[in-house]
Amino acid sequence: MKKVVAILMASLMAFGLVACSKSDSTTTTTAAAGGNDATTTTAAENKDTEGTTAGGGESSGLIKVGIINNDPNESGYRTANDADLQAMFTKENGYDASFSYSLKNDEQIQFAKTFIQNEVDYLLLSAADVAGWDSVLKDAQEAGVKVILFDRTINADPSLYEASIVSDMAKEGQTAVDWLASQNLPEYNIIHIQGMMGSAAQQGRSGALDTKVAAEASWNIVTQQTAEWNAEKAQQIVQSVIDSGAKFNVIYAENDDMAKGAVAALDAAGISHGVGKDVIVMGFDCNKWALEELLKQNWNYDGQCNPFQASYIDAIIKDLEAGKAPAEKTIIMEEKGFDAATIKQEDVDKYGI
């Protein structure tokens, strides 16, 4: 009988060790650059050391958060945005956080469903596309999961999320187009390089230019193509225009990386660009290296897109945990545009990301 008891006790101890091992890590779903198939890795650094989670009130006090973002390698902006979130949502700051990444809306929606099933307390979302989120956000609401949008807006009923901390992409586009109009060119022949189609950033930055082109006879689009935020694809688009012999004097690229790719094509063809040169170059995001190009007057304009949203999200979560509604439903990040003719080194140091 003692032998049987000993065997049973050994079995129970082995099972307990296996169970603890499984609870020590949380899955982080990632998608490679360009929106390739998702892969899964483990991330134990944000877990409670005792292996417990914050869902359902049976935790050691950590708030369980599922964060869905675009690929951190998409751009310098996205790298800074992800680093800001990673630094905030840690065990030391009271969070048990899992991160998922994709440039594809359908993959992001699947990540959201998984987080809901895993009973996170909060779902933080930077959507790849503005459409298609109503159903899964209703599921979150029914499950008691609070949703906070960051970086990008979506087309969904505001009752489905607690708050939205975003850039005004339409204003970013309008500020850039207003600056371009102020250059008073006799004719505008524009290579328009778009970001990921359907994203809030693409829609806002494209919308202002489309409206201006439709209203002004002297504004012409030479080509309008998406490079999906990618420098190499942007370079190919500009090279194709150069090879065609079409004349152009403006490159309107919807992020800095695509502007950099466009400039590479200009340099290879010996076409001058920047202040007082043949081609005006415009980008968005205000990477430090891009603002340095303005300072050197190799580029002409860069529109700011502020990636540092984590502290705003943290404050909203703290309010919600205390039973307070957020003071504002929508928080618009403060942003500006920079002109190579007036930018200073202190602007590069202060605003460069």
C-alpha positions as CSV (number, residue, x, y, z in Angstrom):
1,M,0.0,0.0,0.0
2,K,2.9,2.4,0.9
3,K,4.4,1.6,-2.5
4,V,1.1,2.6,-4.3
5,V,0.9,5.8,-2.3
6,A,4.5,6.7,-3.2
7,I,3.8,6.2,-6.9
8,L,0.7,8.3,-6.8
9,M,2.5,11.1,-4.9
10,A,5.4,11.0,-7.5
11,S,2.9,11.2,-10.3
12,L,1.1,14.2,-8.8
13,M,4.4,16.0,-8.3
14,A,5.4,15.5,-11.9
15,F,2.0,16.8,-13.1
16,G,2.5,19.9,-10.9
17,L,5.9,20.6,-12.4
18,V,4.5,20.3,-15.9
19,A,1.6,22.6,-15.1
20,C,3.9,25.3,-13.6
21,S,6.2,25.1,-16.6
22,K,3.3,25.7,-19.0
23,S,2.1,28.7,-17.0
24,D,5.5,30.4,-16.8
25,S,5.3,31.8,-20.4
26,T,2.8,33.7,-22.5
27,T,2.5,33.3,-26.3
28,T,3.4,36.3,-28.5
29,T,2.1,36.0,-32.0
30,T,4.1,37.8,-34.6
31,A,4.0,38.2,-38.4
32,A,7.1,38.8,-40.4
33,A,7.6,42.0,-42.4
34,G,5.3,42.3,-45.4
35,G,2.5,40.5,-43.7
36,N,3.8,36.9,-44.1
37,D,2.2,34.0,-42.3
38,A,2.1,34.4,-38.5
39,T,4.5,32.6,-36.2
40,T,4.4,32.0,-32.5
41,T,7.2,32.6,-30.0
42,T,7.2,32.7,-26.2
43,A,7.7,35.8,-24.1
44,A,8.2,35.1,-20.4
45,E,9.6,38.4,-19.3
46,N,6.2,40.1,-18.7
47,K,4.7,37.2,-16.7
48,D,4.1,36.9,-13.0
49,T,7.0,34.9,-11.4
50,E,4.4,32.6,-9.8
51,G,2.9,31.8,-13.1
52,T,-0.5,33.4,-12.4
53,T,-2.3,35.8,-14.8
54,A,-4.5,38.9,-14.2
55,G,-7.7,37.7,-15.8
56,G,-10.9,37.1,-14.0
57,G,-9.8,38.5,-10.6
58,E,-7.8,35.4,-9.7
59,S,-4.4,37.0,-10.1
60,S,-1.5,38.4,-8.1
61,G,-2.5,41.9,-9.2
62,L,-1.2,42.1,-12.8
63,I,-3.5,43.6,-15.4
64,K,-3.7,41.3,-18.4
65,V,-3.3,43.1,-21.7
66,G,-3.3,41.9,-25.3
67,I,-1.6,44.3,-27.7
68,I,-2.2,44.1,-31.5
69,N,0.1,46.2,-33.6
70,N,1.5,46.5,-37.1
71,D,4.9,44.9,-37.8
72,P,7.6,46.8,-35.9
73,N,9.9,46.5,-38.9
74,E,7.4,48.4,-41.1
75,S,9.1,51.7,-40.4
76,G,11.1,53.8,-38.0
77,Y,7.8,55.2,-36.7
78,R,6.5,51.7,-35.9
79,T,9.7,50.6,-34.3
80,A,9.5,53.6,-31.9
81,N,5.8,53.0,-31.3
82,D,6.4,49.3,-30.4
83,A,9.4,50.2,-28.2
84,D,7.3,52.7,-26.3
85,L,4.6,50.1,-25.6
86,Q,7.1,47.4,-24.7
87,A,8.7,49.8,-22.1
88,M,5.4,50.7,-20.5
89,F,3.5,47.4,-20.4
90,T,5.8,45.4,-18.2
91,K,5.5,43.3,-15.0
92,E,7.3,46.1,-13.1
93,N,4.5,48.5,-14.2
94,G,1.8,46.1,-13.1
95,Y,1.0,44.4,-16.5
96,D,1.0,40.9,-17.9
97,A,1.3,41.9,-21.6
98,S,1.3,39.8,-24.8
99,F,2.1,41.4,-28.2
100,S,0.9,40.3,-31.6
101,Y,1.9,41.8,-34.9
102,S,0.7,41.8,-38.5
103,L,0.1,44.1,-41.5
104,K,-2.9,42.0,-42.4
105,N,-6.4,42.9,-41.0
106,D,-7.7,39.3,-41.0
107,E,-4.7,38.1,-39.0
108,Q,-5.1,40.9,-36.5
109,I,-8.8,40.0,-36.1
110,Q,-7.8,36.4,-35.4
111,F,-5.3,37.6,-32.8
112,A,-8.1,39.6,-31.1
113,K,-10.3,36.5,-31.0
114,T,-7.4,34.6,-29.3
115,F,-6.8,37.4,-26.7
116,I,-10.6,37.4,-25.9
117,Q,-10.5,33.6,-25.4
118,N,-7.5,34.0,-23.2
119,E,-9.5,36.4,-21.0
120,V,-7.4,39.5,-21.2
121,D,-8.6,42.5,-19.3
122,Y,-7.7,45.0,-22.0
123,L,-7.3,44.7,-25.8
124,L,-5.1,47.5,-27.3
125,L,-5.4,47.8,-31.0
126,S,-3.6,49.5,-33.9
127,A,-5.7,48.3,-36.8
128,A,-4.1,47.4,-40.2
129,D,-7.4,48.5,-41.8
130,V,-10.2,50.7,-40.7
131,A,-12.9,48.2,-41.7
132,G,-14.1,44.8,-40.4
133,W,-13.8,45.2,-36.6
134,D,-17.4,45.5,-35.5
135,S,-18.0,41.8,-34.9
136,V,-14.9,41.0,-32.9
137,L,-15.2,44.2,-30.8
138,K,-18.8,43.2,-29.9
139,D,-17.4,39.8,-28.8
140,A,-14.9,41.6,-26.6
141,Q,-17.6,43.8,-25.1
142,E,-19.7,40.7,-24.3
143,A,-16.7,39.0,-22.7
144,G,-16.0,42.1,-20.5
145,V,-12.8,42.9,-22.4
146,K,-12.2,46.7,-22.6
147,V,-10.8,47.9,-25.9
148,I,-8.5,50.9,-26.4
149,L,-7.5,52.0,-29.8
150,F,-4.1,53.5,-30.4
151,D,-2.2,55.0,-33.4
152,R,-5.1,54.4,-35.9
153,T,-8.8,54.9,-36.1
154,I,-11.3,52.3,-37.2
155,N,-14.8,52.5,-38.7
156,A,-16.8,51.1,-35.7
157,D,-19.4,52.4,-33.3
158,P,-17.5,54.3,-30.5
159,S,-19.5,52.4,-27.9
160,L,-17.4,49.4,-28.8
161,Y,-14.2,50.9,-27.4
162,E,-13.3,52.8,-24.3
163,A,-11.0,55.4,-25.8
164,S,-8.9,56.2,-28.9
165,I,-5.4,57.7,-28.8
166,V,-4.6,58.6,-32.4
167,S,-3.0,60.9,-34.8
168,D,-5.3,63.0,-37.0
169,M,-4.2,61.5,-40.3
170,A,-6.5,63.7,-42.3
171,K,-5.0,66.8,-40.7
172,E,-1.5,65.4,-41.4
173,G,-2.4,65.1,-45.0
174,Q,-4.0,68.6,-45.2
175,T,-1.0,70.2,-43.5
176,A,1.3,68.7,-46.0
177,V,-0.8,69.6,-49.0
178,D,-1.2,73.2,-47.7
179,W,2.6,73.4,-47.4
180,L,3.0,72.1,-51.0
181,A,0.5,74.6,-52.3
182,S,2.5,77.4,-50.6
183,Q,5.5,76.6,-52.8
184,N,3.6,78.3,-55.7
185,L,4.9,76.0,-58.4
186,P,3.6,76.9,-61.9
187,E,2.7,73.3,-62.3
188,Y,2.6,70.3,-60.0
189,N,3.5,66.9,-61.5
190,I,3.4,64.5,-58.6
191,I,4.6,61.0,-58.0
192,H,2.3,59.9,-55.2
193,I,3.6,56.9,-53.2
194,Q,0.9,55.5,-51.0
195,G,1.2,53.5,-47.8
196,M,-0.7,50.3,-47.0
197,M,-4.1,50.7,-48.7
198,G,-7.1,50.9,-46.3
199,S,-5.0,52.0,-43.3
200,A,-6.0,55.3,-41.5
201,A,-2.6,56.8,-42.3
202,Q,-3.0,56.1,-46.0
203,Q,-6.5,57.3,-46.2
204,G,-5.8,60.6,-44.4
205,R,-2.6,61.4,-46.3
206,S,-4.0,60.4,-49.7
207,G,-7.3,62.1,-49.2
208,A,-6.0,65.6,-48.8
209,L,-3.9,65.3,-52.0
210,D,-6.7,63.7,-54.0
211,T,-9.0,66.5,-53.1
212,K,-6.5,69.2,-54.1
213,V,-5.6,67.5,-57.4
214,A,-9.3,67.2,-58.3
215,A,-9.8,70.9,-57.6
216,E,-6.7,72.4,-59.3
217,A,-6.0,72.1,-63.1
218,S,-2.3,72.7,-62.5
219,W,-2.0,69.8,-60.1
220,N,-1.4,66.4,-61.9
221,I,-0.7,62.9,-60.6
222,V,2.0,61.3,-62.7
223,T,1.5,58.0,-60.9
224,Q,-0.3,56.9,-57.8
225,Q,0.8,53.5,-56.4
226,T,1.2,51.8,-53.0
227,A,4.6,50.8,-51.8
228,E,3.1,49.4,-48.6
229,W,5.5,51.6,-46.5
230,N,8.5,49.9,-48.1
231,A,11.6,51.7,-49.4
232,E,12.5,49.2,-52.0
233,K,9.1,49.2,-53.6
234,A,9.1,53.0,-53.6
235,Q,12.4,53.0,-55.4
236,Q,11.0,50.7,-58.0
237,I,8.0,53.0,-58.6
238,V,10.1,56.1,-59.1
239,Q,12.6,54.2,-61.3
240,S,9.7,53.1,-63.5
241,V,8.5,56.7,-63.9
242,I,12.1,57.8,-64.7
243,D,12.4,55.0,-67.3
244,S,9.1,56.1,-68.9
245,G,10.4,59.6,-69.5
246,A,7.4,61.3,-67.8
247,K,8.2,64.6,-66.2
248,F,7.7,65.2,-62.5
249,N,8.7,67.7,-59.9
250,V,7.2,66.5,-56.7
251,I,7.5,63.2,-54.7
252,Y,4.7,62.9,-52.1
253,A,5.6,59.8,-50.1
254,E,3.4,58.8,-47.2
255,N,6.2,57.8,-44.9
256,D,9.9,58.5,-44.6
257,D,11.1,55.0,-45.7
258,M,9.3,55.3,-49.0
259,A,10.7,58.9,-49.4
260,K,14.2,57.4,-48.9
261,G,13.5,54.8,-51.5
262,A,12.3,57.4,-53.9
263,V,15.4,59.5,-53.4
264,A,17.6,56.5,-54.1
265,A,16.0,56.2,-57.5
266,L,16.6,60.0,-58.1
267,D,20.2,59.7,-57.0
268,A,20.8,56.7,-59.3
269,A,19.5,58.7,-62.2
270,G,21.4,61.9,-61.4
271,I,18.2,63.9,-60.7
272,S,18.7,66.7,-58.1
273,H,16.3,67.0,-55.2
274,G,15.6,69.2,-52.2
275,V,15.6,73.0,-51.6
276,G,16.0,74.9,-54.9
277,K,16.5,71.6,-56.9
278,D,14.6,69.8,-59.6
279,V,12.3,67.7,-57.4
280,I,10.5,68.4,-54.1
281,V,10.7,65.5,-51.7
282,M,8.0,65.0,-49.0
283,G,7.8,62.4,-46.3
284,F,5.9,61.7,-43.0
285,D,6.8,60.4,-39.6
286,C,9.8,62.5,-38.6
287,N,12.5,59.9,-38.2
288,K,15.6,61.6,-36.9
289,W,17.6,60.6,-40.0
290,A,14.8,62.1,-42.2
291,L,14.8,65.4,-40.3
292,E,18.6,65.5,-40.8
293,E,17.9,65.2,-44.6
294,L,15.7,68.3,-44.2
295,L,18.4,70.1,-42.3
296,K,20.8,69.3,-45.1
297,Q,18.1,70.6,-47.5
298,N,18.1,67.3,-49.5
299,W,14.4,66.9,-48.7
300,N,11.8,69.6,-48.5
301,Y,9.1,68.6,-46.0
302,D,8.4,66.0,-43.3
303,G,5.0,65.6,-41.5
304,Q,5.2,64.6,-37.9
305,C,3.4,61.4,-36.7
306,N,3.8,61.0,-32.9
307,P,4.4,57.4,-31.9
308,F,4.5,57.8,-28.2
309,Q,1.1,56.8,-27.0
310,A,1.9,54.3,-24.2
311,S,1.7,56.8,-21.3
312,Y,-1.8,58.0,-22.5
313,I,-3.0,54.4,-22.6
314,D,-1.6,53.7,-19.2
315,A,-3.4,56.7,-17.7
316,I,-6.7,55.6,-19.3
317,I,-6.3,52.1,-17.9
318,K,-5.6,53.4,-14.4
319,D,-8.7,55.5,-14.6
320,L,-10.8,52.6,-15.7
321,E,-9.4,50.4,-13.0
322,A,-10.4,53.1,-10.5
323,G,-13.9,53.1,-11.9
324,K,-13.5,56.4,-13.7
325,A,-14.5,57.0,-17.3
326,P,-11.7,58.5,-19.5
327,A,-11.9,62.3,-19.5
328,E,-11.9,62.2,-23.3
329,K,-13.1,59.5,-25.7
330,T,-10.7,60.6,-28.4
331,I,-7.2,61.9,-27.7
332,I,-5.5,63.5,-30.7
333,M,-1.7,63.5,-30.6
334,E,-0.2,67.0,-31.1
335,E,1.8,67.1,-34.4
336,K,3.3,69.5,-36.9
337,G,5.0,69.7,-40.2
338,F,8.6,70.7,-40.8
339,D,10.0,72.8,-43.7
340,A,13.7,72.4,-44.8
341,A,13.9,76.2,-45.2
342,T,13.2,76.8,-41.5
343,I,14.1,73.6,-39.6
344,K,16.8,73.8,-36.9
345,Q,19.0,71.3,-35.2
346,E,17.0,71.6,-32.0
347,D,13.9,70.5,-34.0
348,V,15.8,67.4,-35.1
349,D,16.9,66.7,-31.5
350,K,13.5,67.3,-30.0
351,Y,11.2,65.7,-32.6
352,G,13.3,63.1,-34.4
353,I,12.4,59.5,-33.6
